[in-house]
Amino acid sequence: MPEAVDQLIHAQWIIPVVPENLLLSDHTLVVNRGRISAILPTDKVAEQYHSAQEISLPGHALIPGLINSHTHAAMALLRGLADDMPLMTWLNEHIWPAEARWVSEEFIHDGTQLAVAEMLLGGTTCFNDMYFFPDITGRVASSAGIRAVLGLIAIDFPSAWASDGDDYLHKGLQVHDQFRTNPIIHTAFAPHAPYSVADPILERIRTLADELEIPVHMHLHETHDEIVQGLQHQGKRPMERLNDLGLLSPSLAAVHMTHLEEGEIERFAASGGQVVHCPESNLKLASGFCPVTELIEAGVNVALGTDGAASNNDLDMFSEMRSAALLAKGVAKDASALPAAKALSMATINGARALGLQQETGSLEPGKSADLVAVDLNRINTLPVYHPISQLVYAAGREQVSHVWVAGRHLVSEGSLTTLDLQQLSGHSRDWRERILAADVDN
């Protein structure tokens, strides 16, 4: 007698991601108790399974949920506030003053809701955050049903969240304890950057991360100015400093990495560390080019992130995949560099590996959480479909996401959110715009 299960999802194509570049045509994914039970040919399903919930997706590709491996979610409320200016001008004259004035529990709540809605509608099922009030971010994410890694931020200057380095760590540990039993909320230490966190705090973070067995998420080698500051103040490049502090390890997720010398690529590869590539933010802020091809060839796991919406200006992982693939080809002067399947891996399983979640999410494999995205390729801009994986990376847009599940929970159905109120979010964002813009103009 066929086994009763929670859901049967029939798709024209299933792309498991592991193994890379595998395409399964006319297959069904079986979901039970929030996890993937099996993937099998659709014409064989009735012999083994039955369900009261069946979804048929002709013309759709079913893929793992996309993983945004680096963002500052609540900064969605600062989207477009200050564009087309150098990084330090952008930060010193606009972003940091706005944060000093406006960051609060209310700001984080409303900004994170706005970001989560955008990410879910665009097929992102997990995001790795670095911002103030991570406890609020965690509550919003948990309520909405999206998987999140909360960055336990540390920075040398005071904020509305904490007064000094010790206070940041104390409050961060409280957040870790608050969510440690939540199945979709995870944590990582998030020291902001080498130039903004002193050695004693970095040493404590290294010890605590080892004890708690959670990742460390940090901006590293983002700009030329960061390198100059490191040489001036510590007499060494930032990566060398982190190596001396014992932070170069498999648990480190280094974000940006646009200024690397050949020896540094080799050293980082030997450490087992992870790189999070943010191509569109790097381009917009003219930060530089991450040597993605060289890193991959050296054996480094490279994931993808959007950065915050204040510097991107969106949280669109489809666009990020395409930009990463095209940019890698241009930088390498090699059209075969970073093929479509690799770009999709960077946005899924590589992100899971970078966050220590590869046993839970990032690919469609029996036993893993049912974090799934259905993409409608039967649209004019993706027809005809010769190679579905290439179409996903080079032609599809996030507006083609029709369904999203996290742990089997249906969060986007037929293009509509099931756990968030778009009308309410739009109203909140307009209210924040009036307040923030008036203050920015006054400055």
N, C-alpha and C positions, 0 to 999 in steps of 0.2 A: 504494500500500500504506500503511495507517495507520502513523503514527509510534509507536514504543515509548517510553513515558514511565514515570516512577517511580510516580505515583499519579493516580487519577481520583477526585474527591470529588463525588458527586452530592447536591445539597441541594434541598429544596423552595423555599428562598429564599436568594439570595446578595445581601448588602448590601455593595457595594464601598466605600462612604463617599465616594469621589471618583468621580463628582460626588455632592454631598450629596443625600440623600433619594431616591437611585435604588434601586429594588427589582427584582431579576431573579428571576422565578419559574421553577422547574424548569430550573435551569442546572447546569453542571458546571465545577468548577475543576480545571485541569490543573497538576500539579506535576512538575517535573523538575529534578534536581540542586539541590534545596532552594529553587527559585524558582518563581514563578507563570509558567507558559508561556502559558496562555490561559484565558478564561472564555467558554463558549458554551452554547447550548441543549443539553440532555441528549440530545434526539433526533437531534442532529447529531454527537455525539461519535464514534460507531463509524466514521464515514466518515473521520475524521482521526487518531484516537488509539486505542491499546490499551495496557493495563497489567495486570500480574499482581496489582496492588494496587488494588482498587476498593472504595470505601465508599459505601453508599447511606444517606442521612439524611432519610427522610421526616419531615415535621413539624418539621424543624430549620431554623434560620437560620444561615448561615455568614457570619461577620463577621471583620474584621481583629482581630488580637490586641489586647487592651486595653493601654494604656500608663499606668502609674502614674508620673506625672511628678515626684512628690516623696514620698520616704519615708525613714525611718531603719530599715532592715530588721531589724537585730539587736535593736532595741528591742522586738521581739515578745516577748522574754523578760521585759519589764517591763509587759506588758499587764495592766491592772487593778490594778497595784500601788498607785496613788494616784489616786483619782477624785473628781470633784465638789469641786474646790477651785480657787482663783485660780491663774493661770499662774505667778506668781513664787513662791507658796507651794509649788505642785506641783514646780517646778524646784529651789528652794533647799533644801527640807526633805526631798524624797524622790528625785527623779530624779538630780540631780547627785551627791548622796551615794552613791546606788546605783551610778552609773557610776564614780565615783572608786574604789569598792571592788571592783567586779566586772568592769569592761571589760578584756578580755584577748583573746588570739587564740582561746582556747577559747570564750569568751562570744560573740564575733563569729561564729565558725564555726557553733555550735549555734543561735544566734538567727537567723542568716541562712538556714540550712536550714529552720527552722520557718516563716519568712516566705515563702520561695520556694515551699514546699509549699502554703501557703495561697493565694498569688497564682496559681500555676499552676492549682490546682483551681477558682479563681474566674475563669479566663479572662484573666489578666494575662500577657502574653508579654514585656513589657519594663518595667523599673523604673529610676528615677533615684534613686540613693542618696546620702545625706549622713551619713557616720558614720566612726568611727575604724577603723583597720586595713582600708582599702579593698582591700588586696591579698588578704586572706582572703575578703572579700565576692566579689571577682572569681573566686577559685578555686572557691568554692561555686557561684556562678552558672554558670560555665563547665561544671562537672561536671554540674550538673542540666540544663543546656541552655537556660536562660532568658536572654534578652537583657538586658543591664544597662549602665547608665551609672554608673561609679564616681566618686563625688564625691571630689576631691582636697582634703580638708577643710583649712581653716586657721582657727585661733582663737588668741587671745592667751594663753590659759592652758595650762600643761603638762598632758599626759595620759599614759596608758600607751602611746600611739602616738608622741608627739613632745614635745619639751621646750620649744620656742618657735616663733615664726613662721617663722624661717629653716628650722628642722628640719622643720616641716610641709611647706613648699614643696619642700625637698630630697627628702623621702620621697615626696611626691606625684609628683614628676617621675620617680622610680624606678618607681612604679606605672604611670605612663603608658607608660614604655618597656617594662615587663614585658608589657603587654597590647596594645601597638599593632598587632600582627599578628593578634590574635584576632578572628575575624569577628563574634562576637556580644558582645564586651566592649568598651565605649567609655569615654571619660573626660571629665570636666568639672571645672574648678576649682570648689571649694565653700567659699568664705569663709562662716563661719556666719551672721553678721549685722552690721549697721553698728555696733552697740554692743559687739561682741566681737572686732572686727578693726581694728587701727590703720591709719592712712593709708599708711605705707610698705609694708606687706604688700599692701594693696589696689592700690597703684600697680604693684608687681611682678607681681601677678596679672594686671592689665590687660595689661601688656607680654607676659607669657608666654602668655596666652590668645590674643593676636593672633598671636604667632609660631607657636604650635602649631595654631591654627585650631580650638580647642575651646570649648565654651560656658562661661559662668560661672553658677553656680547658687547663689542666696543668698536667705535670709529677708529680706524688706523690708516696712516699714510693716505689721508684723504686729499690733502693739498700740499703744494710745494712749501707754503708758509709753515705748515706743521713740521716739516723736516727741518727748516731753518731754525724754528724755535727750539726744537730738540737739540740741535747742535749748539745753539747759543747758551741754553740753560743747563743742559745735562752733559754736553760735550759728546753726544752720541745720537744717532738716528733713533726714532721712536721704537722701531722693531727691535733694535739691539737692546734698548732699555728694557722692554718687556721680556726679552729673552733672559736678561740678567736677573729680572725679578721672578723668573720661573713661570711666566704667564703664557709663553708659547707652548701650546700643548693641544691635543685633540679636542679639548673642551672649549678652545677659543674660537669664536666666530668673529672674524675681523672684517669690518665693513668698509667698503670703497676700494682700498688698496690700489690707488691709481699711480703712485710714485714708488716703483720698485726697481731695485738694481738686480742684476742677474744672480748675484750671490744671495740676495734676500729671498728670491723665489726658491732657490735650493734649500735655504735654511728653513723657510716656512714649510715647504713640502716635507722635510725631514721631521718637523715637529708634529705633523699630523693635524695641523690646524685647518680650520674651514675659512673660506672666503665668501662674503656676501657681496655680489656685484649689483650696483645700482646705476645702470647705464644712462637712463634719462635724466636723473638728478645730476649725475656727473657732467653730462653734456650741458645742461641748462646753467649750472653754476661755473662752468668752464674749469672744473676741478682737475681734469686730466683723463687719461684712458687706462682702465684696468687691463693688464696684459693677460686676458682670459685664456687665450690659446696656450701661452707658455705655462700658465699655472696648471691647466688641465694636463698638458703633456708631462709636467713634473709630478703628476699624481695628486694634485690638490683637489679636494671636493669644492666645487664652486656652485653656490646657490644664487637666487635672484631676489632682489627686494626693490620696492618703489622709492624708499625714503619717504619723508612726510609730504603731504599734499601742498605744503607751503613752498616746496622747492622742486616739485615734479611737473605738473601740478595736479596729478591724479593718482589714483591707487589701482591702476589698470595693469594687471599682470599679463594680459594678452599683448598689450603694447610693449611691455617690458621684454617679453620673450622675443618679439620681432626685432626690437631695437638691439638687444644683446646679440642676436644672430647676425644682423646686418653690420653692426659696428665691428664685431670680431673679424668678419670677412674683410672689411675695409682696412682695419689696422694691420691684419696679417697679410694683406694683399693676396689672399687665397680664397677663392669662392667655395672651396670645400671645408673651410674652417667653420667650426660650430654649426653642424647640420641641424635641421629642424628637430629631430628626435633628441639630440643632446640639449637643445634649448628647452624642450618640454621636460626633460629630466631635471634641469636646473630649477625649473619652476615647481617641481613636485618632490621626487624622492631625494634630490640633492638638498633641498630645503629641509626635509625631514631629518636627514643625516646631520646637517649643520646644527639642528636644534635638539639632537638626541632623541628624536621621535620616530626613527625609521622602523621600529618594531610595531608602531601604532598606525602610522599614516604615510602618505606619499606615493603609494602604489596600490593597484587593485590586486590583492592576493588574499586567498582564504585565510581567515584568522585575524585580518586587520580590521580596523574600524571602517565602517561604511561611510567614508568621506568622499563623496562622489559629485561629479558635475556632468550634466548633459548639455552638449553644444549642438545647436541646429545648423547643420551644414547645407541644408536645402534652402539656402538664401541666394539671391542673385550674385552676391559678391564672392561666394564660395562654390559656384557651379561652373563647369562640371567638376566632380570630385574624382581625380585620378589617384591622389595620394592623401588620405585624410590627415596624416600627421603634418605633412607640409601645409595643408590648407589651414590647420589650426594655428600654425605659427606665422605663416606669411600672408594669410588672407582673412582669417576670421577676426571678428571683434567681440568685445565683451557683451554687446547687445544681443549676441546670438546664444547666450546662456539661457536655457529654458528652465532647468531644474537644478537644485543644489541640495545635497544632504550632508549632514555632519552626524556621525555616529548613528546613521539610519534615520535621523530626524529630518523631515522635509522642511527646509528653511526658505527655499524659493520654489514656487510651483507655477508653471506656465508664465515665468517671467515676473511673478509678483512675490513680494516678501510675505512670510507668514508670521513673523515674530516682531516686526517693527512697523510703526505707523509713519509712512512717508510724509503725509500731510503735516503731522505734528513736527517731524524733523525739519521740514522746510520752513515752518513758522519760526522755530527756534533759531535756525541759521540766519534768517532775515533779521531777527532781533539782535543777534550778536554782531552782524555786519554793521548795523547802525551805531552800536556802541564803539566797536573797534575802529571803524573808519574815522569817526569823529575825533577820537583820541590820536590816531596816527597823523591826521591832517594838522592837529594842534601842535604836534611835535615838529 
